[in-house]
Every structure is written in structure tokens, then in C-alpha cells.
Amino acid sequence: MNATDRTPAGLLRSALAADAGRPLVTFYDDATGERVELSVATFANWVAKTANLLQGELSVAPGDRVALLLPAHWQTAVWLLACSSVGAVADVAGDPAAADVVVSGPDTLEEARACRGERVALALRPLGGRFPQVPEGFMDYAAEVPGQGDRFAPFAPVDPEEPALIVAGAEFSGAEMVERALADAPGLDLTGPGSRLLSGLPYDTWAGLSAGLYAPLAAGGSVVLCRNLDKLSADALAKRIDTERVTASRHGGGSEGMPRSAQ
């Protein structure tokens, strides 16, 4: 990272400049068998398109609240960085009725209807697939995002001292998120480029968001983000750790924090 990186979006820009081709997010869903690997460049492209959707199509401005009713998923990570790019407040599992925009997965659509602003639905299907039928009252993210621009420039500067994230009742500015992510990295055994953290933690706490996105990004490492990891056997998990060259893990099991060589 650069000394001037004071928002998560700034961290992503620095990662793109440093090594655009390296892996950043590798996602597994052990309920469906899905695996998706996104390089820094591919992830940044999704973020740019999503930020353009937020700013251009949904008229989201700095300070607006975006309720994210989404699980730990690679597309959730994209939305978190897109909110940072625009200067919107990402309200994780927030109240849709208090939000300017709600972004919902397929399991929370009824709850999301409480939002009086724009509503976006994510099917969370393998390969970013669309809904077979668009939910009434929602925009289908997978149908709308491909046509957005590949580069993003905010209409207004993003102030790193303004609120950027709400999770589990705590509010953080962009600058605080960067500081916390950097501080978290050593405890997660993220030692710099090449560090690879496997996280099975949900995205409903700062700890889960940090392990599953922000700390690896800040440290110049990468994350293997696993959803429904409880469906994986111990032997299969050990094989994944080896195959994915994981250097540390946080998933609630006994191997947390152990280097790959010790698995």
C-alpha cells in the first residue's frame, strides 16, 4: 500500500498498480461446488462496473446508505469496495427501511422490500448468473452490471474521515477501516505479498470482513473465501489448504492460524 491510501478503494488502486495479475479473492461455495478466482485486475473491473452502477444508474452519492443483505461471497466483496469508491456507507445487514438503496441476495428479498429507494437483487448463482425471473420491484444486478463502464471516477471526492461502513452496530470511516485492517494483518499471519488467508468467517462482524477481505487487501496478500465451509470434511479442507497454498486460516477449527507447512 501507499502512505496516501486512506480508504479501501485506495488500497485496491495500489494493489492494481503493484501487481494486477495476482490472485486477490478465490471464492468457494461448498453447498454448490462453485469456485471462482479473481485477480486484482478482474476484481477491480467488477468494482468499477458496480461503482458506475451505483453512481450513474442508482444516483448514489457520498454519505448515502446502502444496506447489504448479502452473505460472505465474492460479489459482496465487490459491493463493499464499490461503496467505498463512491463514498457511500455500506451498512452490512442493515435496516432496508433506513437505507437509500438495498442490495439483497435471494434469501432476503421480502425483508429488502422495506426499502423505499432503489432495490438491487443478486441471484448469487455460479459464474454470476442472472435470476431465471427477475424479482418484482428489483433490478437484477447480473443483467445490469455488464454494460457499465470499466473505469470509474467519482463525481465528488471521497472523504476518508466520513462514515464508510456499519457492521454489527459499529460505524467506521474509510481511514479507520484501513488502519484497522493494517493492524489486524499480523494477527492473521498476513506477512505481506504471497500471504494467503483462508477464511470461513461470515461477513456479519468486523472480524469476518477483515479476515475475508480488508486485511488481505491491506497486506498485499489474498483471501480464499469459503461459504458453507461446514459442509466440507476435514480431509477435504486440508487438501484445499494445500492446493490453494494457504499460509493461514480463520474458520473456527483447530487449524486456525497454522501455516500451510504445519497442516
C-alpha positions in Angstrom: 0.0 0.0 0.0 0.9 3.6 -0.3 1.1 6.1 2.5 -1.8 8.0 0.8 -4.2 5.0 0.8 -6.8 6.1 3.4 -9.8 4.2 2.0 -10.4 0.6 1.0 -10.8 1.9 -2.6 -7.3 3.4 -2.3 -5.9 0.1 -1.2 -7.4 -1.5 -4.3 -5.9 1.1 -6.6 -2.5 0.5 -5.1 -2.9 -3.3 -5.4 -3.8 -2.8 -9.1 -0.7 -0.7 -9.7 1.6 -3.1 -7.9 0.6 -6.4 -9.4 -2.7 -6.5 -11.3 -2.4 -10.2 -12.3 -2.0 -11.8 -8.9 -5.0 -13.5 -7.2 -6.9 -11.4 -4.8 -10.2 -13.3 -4.0 -10.7 -17.0 -4.5 -14.2 -18.0 -3.6 -15.7 -21.4 -2.8 -19.3 -22.3 -2.1 -19.3 -25.8 -0.6 -23.0 -26.1 -1.0 -22.9 -25.8 -4.7 -19.3 -26.8 -5.6 -18.6 -23.3 -7.1 -15.1 -22.0 -7.3 -14.2 -18.6 -8.7 -10.8 -16.9 -8.7 -10.5 -13.2 -9.3 -7.2 -11.5 -9.9 -6.7 -8.0 -8.7 -7.5 -6.7 -12.2 -10.7 -8.7 -12.6 -11.9 -7.8 -9.1 -11.1 -4.1 -9.8 -13.1 -4.3 -13.0 -16.1 -5.7 -11.2 -15.7 -2.9 -8.6 -15.5 -0.2 -11.3 -18.6 -1.5 -13.1 -20.6 -1.8 -9.8 -19.5 1.7 -8.7 -20.7 3.1 -12.0 -24.0 1.3 -11.5 -24.3 2.9 -8.0 -23.3 6.4 -9.1 -24.8 6.5 -12.6 -27.9 4.3 -12.5 -28.9 4.4 -8.8 -27.8 8.1 -8.2 -25.9 7.1 -5.0 -23.8 10.0 -3.6 -21.2 10.2 -0.8 -22.9 9.7 2.5 -25.9 7.7 1.1 -26.6 4.4 2.9 -26.5 1.1 1.0 -27.9 -1.8 3.0 -26.1 -5.0 2.0 -28.2 -8.1 2.8 -25.7 -10.5 1.5 -23.6 -13.4 2.8 -19.8 -13.8 2.6 -19.4 -14.0 -1.2 -17.1 -12.6 -3.8 -19.9 -10.4 -5.1 -20.4 -9.0 -1.6 -16.7 -8.1 -1.5 -17.2 -6.3 -4.9 -20.1 -4.3 -3.5 -18.1 -3.3 -0.3 -15.3 -1.9 -2.5 -17.8 -0.2 -4.9 -19.4 1.6 -1.9 -16.0 2.8 -0.8 -15.3 4.0 -4.4 -18.4 6.1 -4.4 -18.2 7.3 -0.8 -21.5 5.5 0.2 -21.9 3.9 3.6 -22.0 0.1 3.3 -24.5 -1.0 6.0 -23.9 -4.7 6.4 -27.2 -6.5 7.3 -28.6 -3.0 7.9 -32.2 -1.9 8.1 -33.6 -1.6 4.5 -36.2 0.9 5.6 -33.4 3.2 6.7 -31.4 2.8 3.6 -31.3 4.8 0.3 -30.5 1.6 -1.6 -30.8 -2.1 -0.7 -28.8 -4.9 -2.2 -30.3 -8.3 -1.5 -29.4 -11.9 -2.0 -32.2 -14.4 -3.0 -33.0 -15.3 0.6 -33.7 -11.8 1.9 -35.9 -10.3 -0.8 -39.0 -9.9 1.3 -37.0 -8.1 4.0 -35.4 -5.9 1.4 -38.8 -4.7 0.1 -38.9 -2.4 3.1 -36.5 -0.1 1.3 -38.3 2.9 -0.3 -35.4 3.6 -2.6 -33.8 1.5 -5.3 -33.6 -2.2 -4.8 -30.9 -4.5 -6.4 -31.1 -8.3 -6.3 -28.2 -10.7 -6.6 -29.0 -14.3 -7.6 -25.6 -15.4 -6.2 -25.6 -18.2 -8.8 -22.4 -19.7 -10.1 -20.4 -17.5 -12.5 -22.5 -14.5 -11.5 -25.6 -15.8 -13.3 -28.9 -14.0 -13.5 -32.2 -14.8 -11.9 -34.4 -17.1 -14.1 -37.1 -14.5 -13.4 -36.3 -11.0 -12.1 -37.9 -10.5 -8.6 -40.7 -7.9 -8.9 -39.6 -4.5 -7.7 -35.9 -5.2 -8.1 -33.1 -4.6 -10.6 -31.2 -7.8 -11.5 -27.5 -7.0 -10.8 -26.2 -9.7 -13.1 -28.3 -8.2 -16.0 -27.3 -4.6 -15.4 -23.7 -4.6 -14.4 -22.0 -6.0 -17.6 -22.9 -2.9 -19.6 -21.4 -0.5 -17.1 -18.0 1.2 -17.8 -14.8 -0.5 -17.0 -13.3 2.6 -15.4 -14.7 4.6 -12.5 -14.2 8.2 -11.4 -16.3 9.6 -8.6 -18.4 12.7 -9.2 -17.3 14.1 -5.8 -14.1 13.4 -3.8 -14.4 10.7 -1.2 -13.5 12.0 2.3 -11.7 9.2 4.2 -12.9 10.7 7.5 -16.6 10.3 6.7 -18.6 7.1 7.6 -17.9 4.3 5.2 -19.1 1.1 6.9 -21.6 -0.1 9.5 -21.4 -3.6 10.8 -22.7 -5.2 14.0 -23.7 -1.8 15.3 -20.3 -0.2 14.9 -19.5 2.6 12.4 -16.1 3.1 10.8 -14.7 5.8 8.5 -12.7 4.8 5.5 -9.5 5.8 7.3 -10.4 3.7 10.3 -11.1 0.7 8.1 -7.6 1.0 6.6 -5.9 1.5 9.9 -7.8 -1.5 11.5 -7.1 -3.8 8.5 -3.4 -3.0 8.7 -3.4 -3.6 12.4 -5.2 -6.9 12.0 -2.9 -8.3 9.4 -0.1 -9.5 11.7 -2.5 -11.3 14.0 -4.0 -13.0 11.0 -0.5 -14.1 9.9 -0.6 -11.9 6.8 3.0 -11.0 6.4 2.9 -9.3 3.0 2.8 -10.3 -0.7 2.3 -14.0 -1.1 0.3 -14.4 2.2 -2.8 -16.3 1.5 -5.6 -16.5 4.2 -8.4 -19.0 4.1 -11.5 -17.5 5.8 -14.7 -19.3 6.6 -16.0 -16.5 8.8 -19.3 -14.8 7.9 -19.3 -11.1 6.8 -21.5 -10.0 9.8 -18.7 -8.7 12.0 -15.6 -6.6 11.5 -13.5 -9.7 12.2 -15.2 -11.6 9.4 -14.9 -8.6 7.0 -11.3 -8.0 7.9 -10.2 -11.6 7.5 -12.4 -12.1 4.4 -11.4 -9.0 2.5 -9.8 -5.9 4.1 -6.7 -7.3 5.9 -5.5 -9.4 2.9 -6.0 -6.4 0.6 -4.1 -4.1 3.0 -1.3 -6.5 3.5 -0.8 -7.2 -0.2 -2.0 -10.8 0.2 -5.0 -12.7 -0.9 -8.0 -14.5 0.6 -9.6 -17.9 0.0 -13.2 -17.0 1.0 -15.3 -20.1 1.8 -19.1 -20.1 2.2 -20.8 -23.2 3.7 -17.4 -24.5 4.9 -19.2 -26.7 7.4 -20.2 -28.9 4.6 -16.5 -29.7 3.9 -14.8 -32.7 5.5 -11.6 -32.2 7.5 -9.6 -34.1 4.8 -11.1 -32.0 2.0 -10.3 -28.8 3.9 -6.7 -30.0 4.4 -6.4 -30.7 0.7 -7.8 -27.2 -0.1 -5.3 -25.6 2.2 -2.5 -27.4 0.4 -3.8 -26.9 -3.1 -4.6 -23.2 -2.7 -1.2 -22.6 -1.0 -2.9 -21.2 2.1 -0.5 -19.8 4.6 -3.0 -19.1 7.5 -6.7 -19.8 8.2 -9.6 -18.5 10.2 -12.6 -20.8 10.1 -13.4 -21.8 13.6 -11.5 -25.1 13.5 -8.4 -26.3 15.3 -6.0 -25.3 12.4 -6.6 -21.6 12.8 -3.5 -19.5 12.4 -1.4 -22.5 11.4 1.0 -22.1 8.5 0.4 -24.4 5.5 3.5 -26.4 6.3 2.0 -27.3 9.7 -1.3 -28.6 8.3 
